[in-house]
Amino acid sequence: MMKKAATRPRAVTVSRTSRDGNGAVSASVPAKVPLALADAEQFLLPTYKRPPIVFTHGRGAYVFDFAGKKYLDFLGGIAVNALGHAHPRIVKTIRRESARAIHLSNLFHNEFQGPLAKKLVEWSGLDRVFFANSGTEAIDGALKLARLCGRPAEGTPPSAPAKTRILAMQNSFHGRTFGAMSVTATEKYRLPFAPLVPGVEFVNFNDVSDLEAKFDDSVCAVLLETVQGEGGVYPVTQEFWERARALATKHGALLIADEIQCGLGRTGRCFACQKFRSKPDIAVIAKPLAAGLPLGAMLTNDFVAARISPGLHGTTFGGGPMICAVALEFLKIVEDQKLLANIRARGEELRAGLEKLQAKYDFIKEIRGEGCMFGVELSLEGGPFVAEALKRGLLINCTHDFTIRLLPPFIITKAQVREFLQLFEKVLSETPRVAPAAESSSKKAPLPAAMSATAAAWQSHLKR
């Protein structure tokens, strides 16, 4: 028998106060807290701490909530919406291909999977591609390939014990599936689910001596983010990258580059690791690949690909026809509109503007990043600044408690960079200063409690 849902709370009627460009009150418009919020609080697992706002649509670099309020999007769905929202060529491709074939299964070829793989090979300089549903699934696939390559090839006599150890980085984040979580160092993600996959050891990020001390012939892979995104936008140094490459080659291990957040143009290069002379053995991508639709991929060289045979790995949904058509269109748009050049130019403007703000506000400790990926580290808690930005119509987020993360779309204009800098300065100047909390993050209020004041928080939001 189908379970009947409990009666949901009645929607709360509040008033929305709008302001003109000078901040003066111009009108009071009645509005309702949407029933979607009540449904979310009652029926969703409380895995996210969300503000009580319902976004309804986006256009370019802006999104809009149900009350019509406009927000400049410098979060981009956490590095996913690289072309902004409702890009006409992406919308056209989805409409066309969804009317033809959404899914066919990987037991058969489709007309877009091969061409997309070819385009990614051209962008990356690697040789082969496997499509998955997400970045974390692609990471799991990369770990499987590393363990596979660490074993003697089938049909050859074992000359040495299998290589099984994986070196991952401190301060890393690779995803939330069991394998990806096992190579993610941050304890708050790991400890509730321990014990995890064995054989993983963590290296201090960018510490060459620590890497050398832990690398030996038992290692099958070293895994690193070319730019640690969730960790606070920390790029790998050239010295560390090149030493990791050399040690992997020496010991017969694989170098795996996680480019899920920093790849496919975000730093102004096709892949962030292309600033270095040497290549990884595997690169993992996802986020912007299908312009908002779920698609990840792992790319590798012919040496690694030679170890794969039918049945050793697979996916039900990864690489379907419609989603591959959209991803192919995304890459073509980046090329056609010369967006890599735009990313570099806007990134220089962003850095220059942020450095001016740093000189003005002494609680800005450091600015890291390039292109359309920046971390602004504060000496104060970042959460209040994110909340103030939201009230002012600016989407940003905070990672590791103190770093404001900026992930704008590749299509941003010079005028939108100026708009962001003006909004961000208002946020910096008017947000109440909150000193770092003495207690650890694990002692903060539990998420369900944080979700309980939906109507009150929404009313506070609408007063802006």
C-alpha positions, 0 to 999 in steps of 0.5 A: 500500500502506498504510504500517504504523506503527512499533511505539510505545513501551511504556507506562510504569507510574508511581505517582500520589500523591494528597493531601487538602485539607491537602496530606497524602499519602492514597494511592498509586494505580497509573497508566499513561502513556497510549498516546495520549502515545506516539502523539502524540509519534510521529505528530503534527507538533511544533507545540505544546509540551505537558505530558504530560497527557491531559485526558479530560472537563470539567464546568462550570469544571473539567476532569479528566485521565485519572488523575482529577485536577481542574483549575480552568479559567482558560484556557478552551481559549484563550477558546473554552469560554465556557460551560465544559464540557458545558453541558447546553443545548449538549450537548442541541443537539449531540445533537439536530442531529447526528442531523438534519443536520451538513452540507448545503453552502452551495449550499443554505439551512439553518434555522439560518444565517439566524437566527444571522446575525440574532442576530449583527446584533442583538448587533453593530449591523452588517448582514451576516454571513459564516460561516467555519471559524475566526478566521484564515479570517475575517481572510483574508476581511476582508482580501479585502473590504478589497482589493475595496472599495479597487478601483473598483466594477464598471461605474464608470470608475476615478477613482483607483488602487486602494487596496491598503495595509493598516495593521496593528498592532505586537504584533498576532496575527491567525492563522496562515494566510498572509493573517492572518500577513501582518498579524501583527507578531510576527517569530517567527510571520512570518520562517520563512515570508517573503516574505508578502503584500505591502502591509502596514505596521505602526503602533505600537499606540495611537500616534496620531502614527504612525497619522496619519503612515502613513495616506493615500489608498492605504490600503484598511484599518486592522486592529486587535485591540480588545484584543490578546490574544496580545500580552499583553492590551493594550486599544486606547485611545479616542483611537486607536480614534476617530482610526483611525475618522476617518482611515478615513472620510476616506481611504475605507478600512475599519476592521476590528476583530479581536474573535476573542478579546475579543468575544462577551461576554468584556469584559462587552459583546457586542463589546469595541468597543462601549465606543466611540461609533463602529463598525467597518466589519468585525468578526471573531469566532470563539473562543466562537461555537459553544461549542467547535465550529469557527466564525468569522464576519466581520460588516460593514455594508451599504456593504461588503456591496454590493460582494460578489456570488456567486463572490467569496468562499465556504466549504465548511464554514462555517455548517453547520446543526448548528454554527449551531444550537449557536452560536445556542444559545450566544448565547441562553444568554448572554442567558437567564442574563444572563451579561454581568452575571455577567462584569462582576461576576466581573471586578470581583472578579478585578481587586480580588483581583489588585490585592491580590496585586500589592501583596503581590508586587513582581514583578507589574508590571501588571494589564490587562483586564476582565471575563473577560480579564486579563493579569498582567504579571510582571518574571519569566519566566511559564513556571514559574508556569504549570507550578506552577499546573498541578501545583496544579490550575489552568489558565492560560497565559503569553504574550509570556514575561512575561504570565499570561493569564486567560480564565475561562468566563463562568459562573464563580461568586463562589466560583470566583473566590475559589478561583482567587485562593487557588490563584494566591497559592500559585503566586505564593508557591511558584514558584521565581523565574526571572530573564529569560533573556539569550538571545532566545526563538529560541535556546531549546531546539527543540520536539522536544527539549522533548517527549522526556522524556514519561515522566519529566515525567509522573511528576513531575506525578503526584507532586503 
